[in-house]
């Protein structure tokens, strides 16, 4: 993992801090891919990120606090794709197809971040799980907006579609098969078509 050059580098203090944080997030994701959340100590994050213990604790009070920040880092990247899906043009199914394609590509492109977001979150404690529930509610609201789900049945269909997407991508990330994610696109779009055909 690349580190900042020693000595003068012309970066502001904020830029240095942002670089350090991202390196620690990526180090956390990489370590958890190999060891899992529980078996990943702070010392391993520090070693992989190339930062000092003092630097780690300047940013985070604990491993869990680092994970919570890393979870936000992971979800912010996905929110960008969600925003594009809402703003897209075409039929609701076209917009869902585009959104799903962006989501699957983002996960496949960065499987360490995907594992943090989808798998290790279950081991990181109740505070992180509450945040996961909030993210899933946001995603369900995006689907409801795309499909104009204005009654209880349509909203339930959005939740069911989201649950199918999450379960299927989580399985493939757990099995370390990110290349297989693209193969989910066609059947999940077909599922959406069957749920919202009327």
Residue frames as qw, qx, qy, qz and C-alpha x, y, z in Angstrom:
[[0.000, 0.889, 0.458, 0.000, 0.00, 0.00, 0.00],
 [0.414, 0.532, -0.025, 0.738, 1.44, 3.36, -1.06],
 [0.424, -0.690, -0.366, 0.458, 2.40, 5.77, 1.70],
 [0.128, 0.992, 0.019, 0.001, 3.08, 9.49, 1.67],
 [0.671, 0.452, -0.282, 0.515, 6.64, 10.51, 0.78],
 [0.595, -0.531, -0.293, 0.527, 8.91, 11.45, 3.69],
 [0.316, -0.202, 0.053, 0.925, 9.83, 15.08, 4.23],
 [0.274, 0.437, 0.064, -0.854, 8.20, 17.96, 2.36],
 [0.289, 0.263, 0.870, 0.302, 5.40, 16.86, 0.06],
 [0.104, -0.067, -0.259, -0.958, 3.29, 19.99, -0.38],
 [0.376, -0.471, -0.743, -0.291, 0.10, 18.43, 0.99],
 [0.343, -0.563, 0.158, -0.735, -2.08, 20.23, 3.49],
 [0.207, -0.202, 0.827, -0.482, -2.71, 18.77, 6.92],
 [0.723, 0.207, 0.310, -0.582, -6.25, 17.89, 5.84],
 [0.736, 0.463, -0.419, -0.263, -4.97, 16.08, 2.73],
 [0.207, 0.387, -0.863, 0.250, -2.48, 14.10, 4.82],
 [0.435, -0.042, 0.688, -0.580, -5.23, 13.15, 7.29],
 [0.791, 0.329, 0.032, -0.515, -7.58, 12.08, 4.47],
 [0.591, 0.471, -0.651, -0.079, -4.83, 9.96, 2.93],
 [0.026, -0.290, 0.866, -0.407, -4.06, 8.33, 6.28],
 [0.622, 0.090, 0.483, -0.610, -7.72, 7.55, 6.90],
 [0.812, 0.387, -0.201, -0.388, -8.22, 5.95, 3.51],
 [0.419, 0.442, -0.786, 0.105, -5.07, 3.87, 3.94],
 [0.239, -0.154, 0.810, -0.513, -6.35, 2.67, 7.31],
 [0.750, 0.227, 0.224, -0.580, -9.78, 1.85, 5.82],
 [0.741, 0.449, -0.449, -0.216, -8.16, -0.14, 3.01],
 [0.181, 0.388, -0.851, 0.303, -5.84, -1.85, 5.49],
 [0.504, -0.035, 0.624, -0.597, -8.80, -2.76, 7.69],
 [0.817, 0.336, -0.019, -0.469, -10.71, -4.16, 4.69],
 [0.593, 0.479, -0.646, -0.031, -7.70, -6.18, 3.48],
 [0.033, -0.307, 0.850, -0.427, -6.95, -7.58, 6.94],
 [0.623, 0.068, 0.497, -0.600, -10.58, -8.54, 7.53],
 [0.772, 0.386, -0.331, -0.381, -10.73, -10.30, 4.16],
 [0.516, 0.348, -0.767, 0.155, -8.01, -12.62, 5.44],
 [0.203, 0.081, -0.803, 0.554, -8.72, -12.75, 9.18],
 [0.325, -0.658, -0.659, -0.163, -12.25, -11.50, 9.84],
 [0.165, -0.812, 0.023, -0.559, -13.27, -8.57, 12.04],
 [0.767, -0.636, 0.021, -0.087, -12.80, -10.31, 15.38],
 [0.879, -0.188, 0.132, 0.417, -9.30, -11.61, 14.59],
 [0.476, 0.608, 0.048, 0.633, -8.02, -8.31, 13.16],
 [0.482, -0.631, -0.292, 0.533, -6.16, -6.33, 15.86],
 [0.094, 0.979, 0.001, -0.182, -5.36, -2.63, 15.65],
 [0.425, -0.592, 0.541, 0.420, -1.68, -3.56, 15.27],
 [0.557, 0.215, 0.706, 0.381, -2.48, -5.31, 11.98],
 [0.288, 0.890, 0.348, 0.058, -4.33, -2.27, 10.62],
 [0.203, -0.908, 0.239, 0.279, -1.40, -0.04, 11.59],
 [0.550, -0.309, 0.647, 0.428, 1.15, -2.38, 9.97],
 [0.507, 0.445, 0.654, 0.342, -0.74, -2.66, 6.68],
 [0.163, 0.948, 0.271, 0.035, -1.55, 1.06, 6.51],
 [0.626, 0.275, -0.109, 0.721, 2.02, 2.13, 7.25],
 [0.188, -0.778, 0.029, -0.599, 1.01, 4.52, 10.03],
 [0.170, 0.254, -0.737, 0.602, 2.05, 4.81, 13.65],
 [0.287, -0.480, -0.806, 0.195, -0.07, 3.74, 16.61],
 [0.080, -0.435, -0.275, 0.853, -0.21, 7.42, 17.60],
 [0.208, 0.098, -0.438, -0.869, -1.62, 8.30, 14.16],
 [0.313, -0.325, -0.857, -0.248, -4.26, 5.58, 14.42],
 [0.292, -0.569, -0.668, 0.380, -5.46, 6.87, 17.80],
 [0.012, -0.269, 0.007, 0.963, -5.44, 10.48, 16.58],
 [0.353, -0.029, -0.546, -0.759, -8.15, 9.40, 14.14],
 [0.723, -0.273, -0.509, -0.380, -10.01, 6.64, 16.00],
 [0.467, -0.571, 0.470, -0.484, -10.61, 5.69, 19.61],
 [0.659, -0.152, 0.723, -0.137, -10.84, 1.96, 18.87],
 [0.166, -0.027, 0.865, 0.472, -11.01, -0.66, 16.14],
 [0.199, 0.609, 0.766, -0.054, -14.80, -0.43, 16.18],
 [0.091, 0.827, 0.110, -0.544, -14.67, 3.34, 15.71],
 [0.076, -0.432, 0.649, 0.622, -12.35, 2.79, 12.74],
 [0.189, 0.247, 0.917, 0.250, -14.79, 0.22, 11.35],
 [0.186, 0.755, 0.538, -0.325, -17.76, 2.59, 11.73],
 [0.080, 0.755, -0.219, -0.613, -15.86, 5.27, 9.80],
 [0.113, -0.234, 0.835, 0.486, -14.80, 2.70, 7.18],
 [0.263, 0.473, 0.841, -0.019, -18.42, 1.57, 6.85],
 [0.207, 0.835, 0.211, -0.464, -19.42, 5.17, 6.08],
 [0.041, -0.574, 0.580, 0.576, -16.55, 5.32, 3.54],
 [0.206, 0.072, 0.932, 0.290, -17.90, 2.16, 1.88],
 [0.237, 0.649, 0.708, -0.144, -21.52, 3.31, 1.82],
 [0.094, 0.757, -0.037, -0.645, -20.69, 6.80, 0.53],
 [0.061, -0.296, 0.744, 0.595, -19.28, 5.23, -2.63],
 [0.115, 0.345, 0.916, 0.169, -22.49, 3.29, -3.16],
 [0.134, 0.726, 0.450, -0.503, -24.70, 6.33, -2.50],
 [0.044, 0.507, -0.396, -0.764, -23.12, 7.98, -5.53],
 [0.038, -0.050, -0.894, -0.443, -24.46, 5.16, -7.68],
 [0.049, 0.571, 0.785, -0.236, -27.86, 5.41, -6.02],
 [0.095, 0.672, 0.104, -0.727, -28.03, 9.12, -6.79],
 [0.096, 0.301, -0.649, -0.692, -27.28, 8.39, -10.45],
 [0.004, 0.273, 0.951, 0.147, -30.01, 5.74, -10.48],
 [0.097, 0.677, 0.562, -0.464, -32.61, 8.19, -9.22],
 [0.115, 0.688, -0.130, -0.704, -31.55, 10.87, -11.69],
 [0.250, -0.090, 0.817, 0.512, -31.36, 8.48, -14.66],
 [0.527, 0.278, -0.139, -0.791, -33.76, 8.48, -17.57],
 [0.356, 0.067, -0.880, -0.308, -35.88, 5.78, -19.19],
 [0.714, -0.402, -0.421, -0.389, -38.48, 3.44, -17.79],
 [0.612, -0.652, 0.344, -0.285, -38.39, 2.42, -14.13],
 [0.972, -0.057, 0.187, 0.129, -36.95, -0.93, -15.20],
 [0.624, 0.621, -0.125, 0.458, -34.25, 0.82, -17.26],
 [0.135, -0.806, 0.325, -0.475, -33.33, 2.96, -14.27],
 [0.830, -0.442, 0.309, -0.143, -33.21, -0.08, -11.96],
 [0.930, 0.256, 0.050, 0.258, -31.05, -1.94, -14.49],
 [0.379, 0.734, -0.238, 0.511, -28.62, 0.96, -14.63],
 [0.437, -0.720, 0.349, -0.410, -28.52, 1.31, -10.84],
 [0.945, -0.227, 0.233, -0.032, -28.01, -2.42, -10.35],
 [0.814, 0.454, -0.075, 0.355, -25.24, -2.49, -12.95],
 [0.110, 0.782, -0.335, 0.514, -23.41, 0.34, -11.18],
 [0.676, -0.571, 0.332, -0.326, -23.82, -1.39, -7.81],
 [0.985, -0.006, 0.144, 0.098, -22.54, -4.76, -9.02],
 [0.645, 0.599, -0.164, 0.446, -19.59, -3.14, -10.81],
 [0.150, -0.793, 0.353, -0.473, -18.63, -1.12, -7.72],
 [0.825, -0.429, 0.325, -0.172, -18.64, -4.25, -5.55],
 [0.945, 0.219, 0.085, 0.227, -16.63, -6.28, -8.07],
 [0.422, 0.764, -0.209, 0.440, -14.11, -3.48, -8.50],
 [0.024, -0.563, 0.574, -0.594, -13.31, -3.29, -4.78],
 [0.733, -0.256, -0.611, -0.151, -14.07, -6.65, -3.13],
 [0.409, -0.056, -0.614, 0.673, -12.32, -5.68, 0.11],
 [0.222, -0.052, 0.168, -0.959, -14.63, -2.71, 0.57],
 [0.658, -0.149, -0.453, -0.582, -17.56, -4.91, -0.47],
 [0.627, -0.159, -0.735, 0.201, -16.67, -7.50, 2.16],
 [0.128, -0.030, -0.483, 0.866, -16.47, -4.82, 4.83],
 [0.398, -0.036, -0.063, -0.914, -19.89, -3.46, 3.78],
 [0.744, -0.047, -0.409, -0.526, -21.68, -6.79, 3.30],
 [0.803, -0.062, -0.586, 0.087, -20.01, -9.45, 5.45],
 [0.461, 0.039, -0.567, 0.681, -17.87, -8.15, 8.31],
 [0.289, -0.415, 0.026, -0.862, -20.57, -5.69, 9.34],
 [0.784, -0.376, -0.391, -0.301, -22.32, -8.59, 11.11],
 [0.769, -0.185, -0.431, 0.434, -19.38, -9.02, 13.52],
 [0.311, 0.348, -0.174, 0.867, -18.80, -5.35, 14.30],
 [0.096, -0.258, -0.640, 0.717, -21.51, -4.85, 16.92],
 [0.145, 0.687, 0.699, -0.139, -25.00, -3.36, 17.31],
 [0.025, 0.745, 0.004, -0.667, -24.06, 0.26, 16.48],
 [0.019, -0.310, 0.686, 0.658, -22.78, -0.77, 13.06],
 [0.105, 0.341, 0.918, 0.174, -25.83, -2.97, 12.47],
 [0.130, 0.754, 0.452, -0.459, -28.09, 0.02, 13.21],
 [0.068, 0.627, -0.337, -0.699, -26.22, 1.94, 10.53],
 [0.092, -0.028, 0.896, 0.434, -26.63, -0.99, 8.14],
 [0.165, 0.591, 0.778, -0.137, -30.40, -0.94, 8.72],
 [0.111, 0.775, 0.096, -0.614, -30.42, 2.81, 7.93],
 [0.002, -0.417, 0.645, 0.640, -28.51, 2.19, 4.68],
 [0.115, 0.228, 0.938, 0.235, -30.93, -0.56, 3.68],
 [0.166, 0.723, 0.558, -0.371, -33.87, 1.74, 4.38],
 [0.080, 0.675, -0.246, -0.691, -32.28, 4.37, 2.14],
 [0.043, -0.174, 0.844, 0.505, -31.82, 1.78, -0.60],
 [0.151, 0.471, 0.868, -0.030, -35.44, 0.61, -0.28],
 [0.148, 0.773, 0.269, -0.555, -36.57, 4.24, -0.53],
 [0.031, 0.484, -0.548, -0.681, -34.54, 4.64, -3.74],
 [0.062, 0.130, 0.937, 0.317, -36.26, 1.58, -5.23],
 [0.134, 0.645, 0.687, -0.306, -39.65, 2.88, -4.10],
 [0.126, 0.713, -0.058, -0.688, -38.94, 6.17, -5.86],
 [0.002, -0.286, 0.758, 0.587, -37.79, 4.46, -9.05],
 [0.076, -0.249, -0.931, -0.256, -40.82, 2.16, -9.20],
 [0.350, -0.308, -0.071, -0.882, -43.30, 4.76, -7.83],
 [0.430, -0.251, -0.858, 0.127, -44.21, 2.37, -5.02],
 [0.211, -0.331, 0.149, -0.907, -47.05, 4.29, -3.40],
 [0.802, -0.352, -0.082, -0.476, -48.93, 1.48, -1.66],
 [0.624, -0.533, 0.550, -0.154, -48.01, -1.18, 0.90],
 [0.934, 0.170, 0.310, 0.059, -47.82, -4.02, -1.62],
 [0.611, 0.729, -0.117, 0.284, -45.47, -2.14, -3.95],
 [0.154, -0.819, 0.471, -0.290, -43.29, -1.05, -1.04],
 [0.815, -0.305, 0.486, -0.079, -43.08, -4.66, 0.15],
 [0.870, 0.447, 0.126, 0.166, -42.05, -5.68, -3.38],
 [0.276, 0.850, -0.332, 0.302, -39.22, -3.11, -3.20],
 [0.486, -0.635, 0.552, -0.235, -38.06, -4.56, 0.13],
 [0.925, 0.018, 0.380, -0.012, -38.23, -8.11, -1.27],
 [0.710, 0.663, -0.067, 0.228, -36.23, -7.10, -4.35],
 [0.004, -0.833, 0.460, -0.306, -33.62, -5.39, -2.18],
 [0.725, -0.426, 0.514, -0.170, -33.39, -8.46, 0.07],
 [0.930, 0.286, 0.207, 0.102, -32.80, -10.67, -2.96],
 [0.476, 0.791, -0.242, 0.300, -30.07, -8.39, -4.28],
 [0.265, -0.759, 0.508, -0.307, -28.31, -8.12, -0.89],
 [0.858, -0.242, 0.440, -0.105, -28.46, -11.86, -0.19],
 [0.889, 0.409, 0.121, 0.165, -27.12, -12.83, -3.59],
 [0.376, 0.794, -0.320, 0.356, -24.26, -10.35, -3.66],
 [0.472, -0.678, 0.489, -0.281, -23.33, -11.16, -0.05],
 [0.953, -0.047, 0.301, 0.000, -23.09, -14.85, -0.89],
 [0.778, 0.548, -0.026, 0.307, -20.71, -14.20, -3.77],
 [0.068, 0.822, -0.393, 0.407, -18.53, -11.81, -1.78],
 [0.720, -0.506, 0.422, -0.218, -18.41, -14.30, 1.12],
 [0.939, 0.101, 0.297, 0.138, -17.27, -17.02, -1.30],
 [0.289, -0.606, 0.411, 0.617, -14.65, -14.61, -2.76],
 [0.468, 0.338, 0.707, 0.408, -16.30, -14.68, -6.20],
 [0.097, 0.646, 0.122, -0.748, -16.54, -10.98, -7.16],
 [0.041, 0.225, -0.660, -0.716, -16.18, -11.80, -10.87],
 [0.012, -0.350, -0.921, -0.171, -19.49, -13.68, -10.71],
 [0.099, 0.505, 0.452, -0.729, -21.44, -10.57, -9.62],
 [0.237, 0.297, -0.377, -0.845, -22.03, -9.40, -13.19],
 [0.216, -0.114, -0.917, -0.316, -23.93, -12.63, -13.83],
 [0.006, 0.460, 0.751, -0.474, -26.59, -11.52, -11.34],
 [0.127, 0.264, -0.069, -0.954, -27.62, -8.53, -13.41],
 [0.366, -0.053, -0.649, -0.665, -29.92, -10.21, -15.95],
 [0.388, -0.369, -0.844, -0.008, -31.83, -12.47, -13.50],
 [0.160, -0.437, -0.514, 0.720, -32.29, -9.67, -10.96],
 [0.213, 0.183, -0.211, -0.936, -33.62, -7.31, -13.64],
 [0.410, -0.178, -0.777, -0.443, -35.98, -10.12, -14.71],
 [0.300, -0.409, -0.769, 0.389, -37.09, -10.49, -11.08],
 [0.027, 0.352, 0.202, -0.913, -37.79, -6.75, -10.89],
 [0.308, 0.030, -0.523, -0.794, -39.79, -6.97, -14.12],
 [0.408, -0.314, -0.843, -0.157, -41.93, -9.75, -12.69],
 [0.236, -0.433, -0.621, 0.609, -42.53, -7.85, -9.43],
 [0.092, 0.555, 0.137, -0.815, -43.48, -4.59, -11.15],
 [0.200, 0.145, 0.778, 0.577, -45.11, -5.83, -14.35],
 [0.060, 0.723, 0.688, 0.019, -48.53, -4.35, -13.69]]
